[in-house]
């Protein structure tokens, strides 16, 4: 599954989208199910109900910012 979420793109509205590949095993040793059973794509709109406006810092003095990529396995 891959998801992307962007909040407050236009005022209080945001966007969330994703893509999923799902495999269900039939637990058969002689003739296993090796294909992908479900391919799913989703798109959603996010609306912020809070009336508070977030303050953003416009000037970061060109500092380098890095963030680790997060992987979840279930």
Biopython code that builds the backbone (N, CA, C, O; Angstrom):
import numpy as np
from Bio.PDB.StructureBuilder import StructureBuilder

atoms = [
    (1, "UNK", "N", (0.850, -1.168, 0.000)),
    (1, "UNK", "CA", (0.000, 0.000, 0.000)),
    (1, "UNK", "C", (0.900, 1.236, 0.000)),
    (1, "UNK", "O", (1.885, 1.318, 0.734)),
    (2, "UNK", "N", (0.530, 2.176, -0.836)),
    (2, "UNK", "CA", (1.218, 3.470, -0.888)),
    (2, "UNK", "C", (0.147, 4.540, -0.730)),
    (2, "UNK", "O", (-0.843, 4.538, -1.461)),
    (3, "UNK", "N", (0.339, 5.457, 0.221)),
    (3, "UNK", "CA", (-0.615, 6.546, 0.462)),
    (3, "UNK", "C", (0.105, 7.882, 0.454)),
    (3, "UNK", "O", (1.267, 7.977, 0.849)),
    (4, "UNK", "N", (-0.592, 8.911, 0.000)),
    (4, "UNK", "CA", (-0.090, 10.281, 0.041)),
    (4, "UNK", "C", (-1.185, 11.159, 0.624)),
    (4, "UNK", "O", (-2.346, 11.060, 0.226)),
    (5, "UNK", "N", (-0.816, 12.017, 1.565)),
    (5, "UNK", "CA", (-1.787, 12.892, 2.225)),
    (5, "UNK", "C", (-1.221, 14.307, 2.270)),
    (5, "UNK", "O", (-0.112, 14.524, 2.759)),
    (6, "UNK", "N", (-1.986, 15.266, 1.759)),
    (6, "UNK", "CA", (-1.597, 16.677, 1.771)),
    (6, "UNK", "C", (-2.751, 17.472, 2.348)),
    (6, "UNK", "O", (-3.812, 17.569, 1.731)),
    (7, "UNK", "N", (-2.550, 18.048, 3.539)),
    (7, "UNK", "CA", (-3.594, 18.818, 4.202)),
    (7, "UNK", "C", (-3.496, 20.287, 3.814)),
    (7, "UNK", "O", (-2.419, 20.785, 3.487)),
    (8, "UNK", "N", (-4.622, 20.963, 3.854)),
    (8, "UNK", "CA", (-4.763, 22.402, 3.623)),
    (8, "UNK", "C", (-4.085, 22.863, 2.334)),
    (8, "UNK", "O", (-3.244, 23.762, 2.349)),
    (9, "UNK", "N", (-4.458, 22.240, 1.229)),
    (9, "UNK", "CA", (-3.961, 22.684, -0.079)),
    (9, "UNK", "C", (-4.647, 23.973, -0.506)),
    (9, "UNK", "O", (-4.001, 24.890, -1.014)),
    (10, "UNK", "N", (-5.972, 24.041, -0.295)),
    (10, "UNK", "CA", (-6.770, 25.224, -0.609)),
    (10, "UNK", "C", (-7.605, 25.544, 0.619)),
    (10, "UNK", "O", (-8.605, 24.873, 0.877)),
    (11, "UNK", "N", (-7.216, 26.550, 1.375)),
    (11, "UNK", "CA", (-7.877, 26.936, 2.622)),
    (11, "UNK", "C", (-7.976, 25.731, 3.557)),
    (11, "UNK", "O", (-6.957, 25.295, 4.092)),
    (12, "UNK", "N", (-9.172, 25.185, 3.767)),
    (12, "UNK", "CA", (-9.362, 24.053, 4.684)),
    (12, "UNK", "C", (-9.417, 22.702, 3.971)),
    (12, "UNK", "O", (-9.580, 21.672, 4.626)),
    (13, "UNK", "N", (-9.285, 22.685, 2.660)),
    (13, "UNK", "CA", (-9.401, 21.446, 1.900)),
    (13, "UNK", "C", (-8.040, 20.828, 1.625)),
    (13, "UNK", "O", (-7.056, 21.527, 1.383)),
    (14, "UNK", "N", (-8.009, 19.498, 1.666)),
    (14, "UNK", "CA", (-6.801, 18.763, 1.374)),
    (14, "UNK", "C", (-7.106, 17.564, 0.508)),
    (14, "UNK", "O", (-8.251, 17.363, 0.102)),
    (15, "UNK", "N", (-6.085, 16.758, 0.217)),
    (15, "UNK", "CA", (-6.219, 15.612, -0.671)),
    (15, "UNK", "C", (-5.507, 14.415, -0.080)),
    (15, "UNK", "O", (-4.429, 14.545, 0.500)),
    (16, "UNK", "N", (-6.114, 13.246, -0.230)),
    (16, "UNK", "CA", (-5.489, 11.989, 0.177)),
    (16, "UNK", "C", (-5.711, 10.982, -0.938)),
    (16, "UNK", "O", (-6.833, 10.832, -1.422)),
    (17, "UNK", "N", (-4.649, 10.284, -1.354)),
    (17, "UNK", "CA", (-4.750, 9.304, -2.420)),
    (17, "UNK", "C", (-3.869, 8.110, -2.097)),
    (17, "UNK", "O", (-2.915, 8.228, -1.327)),
    (18, "UNK", "N", (-4.183, 6.960, -2.683)),
    (18, "UNK", "CA", (-3.409, 5.771, -2.396)),
    (18, "UNK", "C", (-3.601, 4.677, -3.428)),
    (18, "UNK", "O", (-4.500, 4.737, -4.266)),
    (19, "UNK", "N", (-2.723, 3.662, -3.348)),
    (19, "UNK", "CA", (-2.722, 2.531, -4.260)),
    (19, "UNK", "C", (-2.400, 1.279, -3.450)),
    (19, "UNK", "O", (-1.490, 1.300, -2.622)),
    (20, "UNK", "N", (-3.140, 0.182, -3.678)),
    (20, "UNK", "CA", (-2.940, -1.045, -2.895)),
    (20, "UNK", "C", (-2.921, -2.272, -3.795)),
    (20, "UNK", "O", (-3.667, -2.350, -4.772)),
    (21, "UNK", "N", (-2.068, -3.221, -3.461)),
    (21, "UNK", "CA", (-2.048, -4.548, -4.069)),
    (21, "UNK", "C", (-2.265, -5.548, -2.939)),
    (21, "UNK", "O", (-1.500, -5.563, -1.974)),
    (22, "UNK", "N", (-3.299, -6.384, -3.044)),
    (22, "UNK", "CA", (-3.639, -7.314, -1.966)),
    (22, "UNK", "C", (-3.587, -8.742, -2.510)),
    (22, "UNK", "O", (-4.123, -9.022, -3.582)),
    (23, "UNK", "N", (-2.944, -9.636, -1.772)),
    (23, "UNK", "CA", (-2.846, -11.045, -2.137)),
    (23, "UNK", "C", (-3.412, -11.896, -1.013)),
    (23, "UNK", "O", (-3.021, -11.744, 0.145)),
    (24, "UNK", "N", (-4.334, -12.795, -1.354)),
    (24, "UNK", "CA", (-4.900, -13.746, -0.402)),
    (24, "UNK", "C", (-4.360, -15.128, -0.760)),
    (24, "UNK", "O", (-4.534, -15.587, -1.889)),
    (25, "UNK", "N", (-3.720, -15.777, 0.170)),
    (25, "UNK", "CA", (-3.164, -17.098, -0.075)),
    (25, "UNK", "C", (-4.233, -18.165, 0.115)),
    (25, "UNK", "O", (-5.080, -18.064, 1.003)),
    (26, "UNK", "N", (-4.179, -19.195, -0.737)),
    (26, "UNK", "CA", (-5.110, -20.305, -0.578)),
    (26, "UNK", "C", (-4.490, -21.452, 0.232)),
    (26, "UNK", "O", (-5.151, -22.465, 0.457)),
    (27, "UNK", "N", (-3.238, -21.312, 0.671)),
    (27, "UNK", "CA", (-2.524, -22.281, 1.514)),
    (27, "UNK", "C", (-2.419, -23.647, 0.858)),
    (27, "UNK", "O", (-2.366, -24.661, 1.554)),
    (28, "UNK", "N", (-2.388, -23.691, -0.445)),
    (28, "UNK", "CA", (-2.244, -24.944, -1.178)),
    (28, "UNK", "C", (-0.790, -25.094, -1.597)),
    (28, "UNK", "O", (-0.239, -24.192, -2.228)),
    (29, "UNK", "N", (-0.156, -26.213, -1.262)),
    (29, "UNK", "CA", (1.262, -26.418, -1.564)),
    (29, "UNK", "C", (1.455, -26.872, -3.004)),
    (29, "UNK", "O", (2.407, -26.438, -3.653)),
    (30, "UNK", "N", (0.585, -27.729, -3.525)),
    (30, "UNK", "CA", (0.747, -28.278, -4.880)),
    (30, "UNK", "C", (0.346, -27.278, -5.967)),
    (30, "UNK", "O", (0.958, -27.256, -7.035)),
    (31, "UNK", "N", (-0.657, -26.463, -5.716)),
    (31, "UNK", "CA", (-1.105, -25.468, -6.699)),
    (31, "UNK", "C", (-1.364, -24.141, -5.992)),
    (31, "UNK", "O", (-2.517, -23.759, -5.796)),
    (32, "UNK", "N", (-0.289, -23.430, -5.605)),
    (32, "UNK", "CA", (-0.487, -22.188, -4.848)),
    (32, "UNK", "C", (-1.035, -21.056, -5.721)),
    (32, "UNK", "O", (-0.835, -21.026, -6.935)),
    (33, "UNK", "N", (-1.711, -20.155, -5.078)),
    (33, "UNK", "CA", (-2.219, -18.962, -5.733)),
    (33, "UNK", "C", (-1.093, -17.928, -5.710)),
    (33, "UNK", "O", (-0.762, -17.407, -4.645)),
    (34, "UNK", "N", (-0.499, -17.622, -6.867)),
    (34, "UNK", "CA", (0.665, -16.729, -6.914)),
    (34, "UNK", "C", (0.336, -15.357, -7.483)),
    (34, "UNK", "O", (1.248, -14.563, -7.713)),
    (35, "UNK", "N", (-0.915, -15.058, -7.714)),
    (35, "UNK", "CA", (-1.263, -13.786, -8.327)),
    (35, "UNK", "C", (-1.770, -12.778, -7.298)),
    (35, "UNK", "O", (-2.001, -13.108, -6.135)),
    (36, "UNK", "N", (-1.934, -11.558, -7.758)),
    (36, "UNK", "CA", (-2.508, -10.493, -6.943)),
    (36, "UNK", "C", (-4.022, -10.574, -7.079)),
    (36, "UNK", "O", (-4.543, -10.585, -8.194)),
    (37, "UNK", "N", (-4.732, -10.630, -5.961)),
    (37, "UNK", "CA", (-6.181, -10.788, -5.990)),
    (37, "UNK", "C", (-6.939, -9.472, -6.136)),
    (37, "UNK", "O", (-7.970, -9.427, -6.808)),
    (38, "UNK", "N", (-6.448, -8.410, -5.523)),
    (38, "UNK", "CA", (-7.152, -7.134, -5.556)),
    (38, "UNK", "C", (-6.178, -6.003, -5.844)),
    (38, "UNK", "O", (-5.132, -5.891, -5.205)),
    (39, "UNK", "N", (-6.532, -5.168, -6.811)),
    (39, "UNK", "CA", (-5.784, -3.944, -7.106)),
    (39, "UNK", "C", (-6.735, -2.792, -6.799)),
    (39, "UNK", "O", (-7.804, -2.693, -7.401)),
    (40, "UNK", "N", (-6.357, -1.928, -5.872)),
    (40, "UNK", "CA", (-7.254, -0.857, -5.441)),
    (40, "UNK", "C", (-6.565, 0.503, -5.533)),
    (40, "UNK", "O", (-5.368, 0.628, -5.277)),
    (41, "UNK", "N", (-7.344, 1.512, -5.902)),
    (41, "UNK", "CA", (-6.885, 2.895, -5.968)),
    (41, "UNK", "C", (-7.921, 3.753, -5.253)),
    (41, "UNK", "O", (-9.120, 3.587, -5.477)),
    (42, "UNK", "N", (-7.475, 4.673, -4.391)),
    (42, "UNK", "CA", (-8.429, 5.518, -3.674)),
    (42, "UNK", "C", (-8.022, 6.985, -3.730)),
    (42, "UNK", "O", (-6.839, 7.324, -3.776)),
    (43, "UNK", "N", (-9.038, 7.843, -3.724)),
    (43, "UNK", "CA", (-8.842, 9.292, -3.711)),
    (43, "UNK", "C", (-9.860, 9.868, -2.734)),
    (43, "UNK", "O", (-11.025, 9.471, -2.742)),
    (44, "UNK", "N", (-9.426, 10.793, -1.900)),
    (44, "UNK", "CA", (-10.339, 11.399, -0.943)),
    (44, "UNK", "C", (-10.054, 12.869, -0.741)),
    (44, "UNK", "O", (-8.951, 13.346, -1.008)),
    (45, "UNK", "N", (-11.056, 13.579, -0.267)),
    (45, "UNK", "CA", (-10.933, 14.998, 0.055)),
    (45, "UNK", "C", (-10.943, 15.132, 1.571)),
    (45, "UNK", "O", (-11.759, 14.505, 2.247)),
    (46, "UNK", "N", (-10.049, 15.938, 2.101)),
    (46, "UNK", "CA", (-9.944, 16.189, 3.535)),
    (46, "UNK", "C", (-10.455, 17.606, 3.790)),
    (46, "UNK", "O", (-10.095, 18.541, 3.074)),
    (47, "UNK", "N", (-11.289, 17.758, 4.809)),
    (47, "UNK", "CA", (-11.781, 19.083, 5.194)),
    (47, "UNK", "C", (-11.493, 19.285, 6.675)),
    (47, "UNK", "O", (-11.871, 18.454, 7.501)),
    (48, "UNK", "N", (-10.827, 20.381, 7.014)),
    (48, "UNK", "CA", (-10.477, 20.698, 8.394)),
    (48, "UNK", "C", (-11.634, 21.457, 9.039)),
    (48, "UNK", "O", (-11.972, 22.562, 8.615)),
    (49, "UNK", "N", (-12.238, 20.856, 10.068)),
    (49, "UNK", "CA", (-13.375, 21.493, 10.747)),
    (49, "UNK", "C", (-12.951, 22.585, 11.723)),
    (49, "UNK", "O", (-13.756, 23.460, 12.044)),
    (50, "UNK", "N", (-11.710, 22.558, 12.205)),
    (50, "UNK", "CA", (-11.230, 23.575, 13.129)),
    (50, "UNK", "C", (-11.082, 24.907, 12.406)),
    (50, "UNK", "O", (-10.640, 24.957, 11.258)),
    (51, "UNK", "N", (-11.453, 25.981, 13.087)),
    (51, "UNK", "CA", (-11.352, 27.295, 12.471)),
    (51, "UNK", "C", (-9.999, 27.946, 12.691)),
    (51, "UNK", "O", (-9.751, 29.041, 12.187)),
    (52, "UNK", "N", (-9.128, 27.295, 13.431)),
    (52, "UNK", "CA", (-7.808, 27.866, 13.683)),
    (52, "UNK", "C", (-6.965, 27.817, 12.419)),
    (52, "UNK", "O", (-6.929, 26.802, 11.724)),
    (53, "UNK", "N", (-6.297, 28.904, 12.131)),
    (53, "UNK", "CA", (-5.365, 28.934, 11.006)),
    (53, "UNK", "C", (-3.977, 28.584, 11.513)),
    (53, "UNK", "O", (-3.525, 29.118, 12.526)),
    (54, "UNK", "N", (-3.319, 27.706, 10.823)),
    (54, "UNK", "CA", (-1.962, 27.336, 11.205)),
    (54, "UNK", "C", (-0.989, 28.393, 10.714)),
    (54, "UNK", "O", (-1.163, 28.967, 9.639)),
    (55, "UNK", "N", (0.023, 28.636, 11.508)),
    (55, "UNK", "CA", (1.047, 29.586, 11.104)),
    (55, "UNK", "C", (2.202, 28.809, 10.485)),
    (55, "UNK", "O", (2.670, 27.819, 11.047)),
    (56, "UNK", "N", (2.651, 29.266, 9.333)),
    (56, "UNK", "CA", (3.752, 28.630, 8.640)),
    (56, "UNK", "C", (4.946, 29.572, 8.614)),
    (56, "UNK", "O", (4.793, 30.790, 8.529)),
    (57, "UNK", "N", (6.116, 28.999, 8.686)),
    (57, "UNK", "CA", (7.349, 29.775, 8.609)),
    (57, "UNK", "C", (7.730, 29.886, 7.137)),
    (57, "UNK", "O", (7.987, 28.878, 6.479)),
    (58, "UNK", "N", (7.765, 31.111, 6.626)),
    (58, "UNK", "CA", (8.087, 31.306, 5.212)),
    (58, "UNK", "C", (9.583, 31.252, 4.947)),
    (58, "UNK", "O", (9.999, 30.769, 3.894)),
    (59, "UNK", "N", (10.395, 31.731, 5.866)),
    (59, "UNK", "CA", (11.835, 31.818, 5.654)),
    (59, "UNK", "C", (12.544, 30.815, 6.564)),
    (59, "UNK", "O", (12.529, 30.962, 7.786)),
    (60, "UNK", "N", (13.153, 29.817, 5.976)),
    (60, "UNK", "CA", (13.889, 28.820, 6.754)),
    (60, "UNK", "C", (15.403, 29.005, 6.629)),
    (60, "UNK", "O", (16.171, 28.136, 7.041)),
    (61, "UNK", "N", (15.831, 30.132, 6.063)),
    (61, "UNK", "CA", (17.258, 30.449, 5.904)),
    (61, "UNK", "C", (18.001, 29.370, 5.127)),
    (61, "UNK", "O", (19.173, 29.106, 5.396)),
    (62, "UNK", "N", (17.328, 28.747, 4.168)),
    (62, "UNK", "CA", (17.926, 27.718, 3.300)),
    (62, "UNK", "C", (18.591, 26.594, 4.076)),
    (62, "UNK", "O", (19.611, 26.059, 3.642)),
    (63, "UNK", "N", (18.023, 26.231, 5.222)),
    (63, "UNK", "CA", (18.555, 25.106, 5.985)),
    (63, "UNK", "C", (18.108, 23.807, 5.340)),
    (63, "UNK", "O", (16.983, 23.697, 4.852)),
    (64, "UNK", "N", (19.001, 22.821, 5.343)),
    (64, "UNK", "CA", (18.677, 21.517, 4.774)),
    (64, "UNK", "C", (17.823, 20.742, 5.775)),
    (64, "UNK", "O", (18.174, 20.631, 6.950)),
    (65, "UNK", "N", (16.705, 20.209, 5.300)),
    (65, "UNK", "CA", (15.796, 19.440, 6.147)),
    (65, "UNK", "C", (15.643, 18.053, 5.553)),
    (65, "UNK", "O", (15.286, 17.911, 4.383)),
    (66, "UNK", "N", (15.908, 17.038, 6.343)),
    (66, "UNK", "CA", (15.721, 15.659, 5.887)),
    (66, "UNK", "C", (14.832, 14.926, 6.877)),
    (66, "UNK", "O", (14.843, 15.202, 8.077)),
    (67, "UNK", "N", (14.063, 13.986, 6.344)),
    (67, "UNK", "CA", (13.189, 13.178, 7.174)),
    (67, "UNK", "C", (13.280, 11.735, 6.698)),
    (67, "UNK", "O", (13.314, 11.473, 5.495)),
    (68, "UNK", "N", (13.318, 10.813, 7.630)),
    (68, "UNK", "CA", (13.427, 9.412, 7.285)),
    (68, "UNK", "C", (12.150, 8.922, 6.606)),
    (68, "UNK", "O", (11.054, 9.393, 6.907)),
    (69, "UNK", "N", (12.308, 7.973, 5.686)),
    (69, "UNK", "CA", (11.163, 7.317, 5.058)),
    (69, "UNK", "C", (10.694, 6.222, 6.003)),
    (69, "UNK", "O", (11.503, 5.481, 6.561)),
    (70, "UNK", "N", (9.384, 6.127, 6.178)),
    (70, "UNK", "CA", (8.812, 5.178, 7.122)),
    (70, "UNK", "C", (8.199, 4.006, 6.378)),
    (70, "UNK", "O", (7.393, 4.203, 5.469)),
    (71, "UNK", "N", (8.571, 2.787, 6.752)),
    (71, "UNK", "CA", (8.026, 1.567, 6.161)),
    (71, "UNK", "C", (7.252, 0.812, 7.240)),
    (71, "UNK", "O", (7.730, 0.660, 8.364)),
    (72, "UNK", "N", (6.060, 0.342, 6.892)),
    (72, "UNK", "CA", (5.263, -0.490, 7.782)),
    (72, "UNK", "C", (4.968, -1.805, 7.084)),
    (72, "UNK", "O", (4.459, -1.818, 5.963)),
    (73, "UNK", "N", (5.286, -2.907, 7.742)),
    (73, "UNK", "CA", (4.993, -4.230, 7.207)),
    (73, "UNK", "C", (4.050, -4.935, 8.149)),
    (73, "UNK", "O", (4.283, -4.972, 9.357)),
    (74, "UNK", "N", (2.991, -5.494, 7.609)),
    (74, "UNK", "CA", (2.009, -6.201, 8.432)),
    (74, "UNK", "C", (1.897, -7.626, 7.931)),
    (74, "UNK", "O", (1.123, -8.413, 8.476)),
]
sb = StructureBuilder()
sb.init_structure("model")
sb.init_model(0)
sb.init_chain("A")
sb.init_seg("    ")
for serial, (resi, resn, name, xyz) in enumerate(atoms, 1):
    if name == "N":
        sb.init_residue(resn, " ", resi, " ")
    sb.init_atom(name, np.array(xyz, "f"), 0.0, 1.0, " ", f" {name:<3s}", serial, name[0])
structure = sb.get_structure()
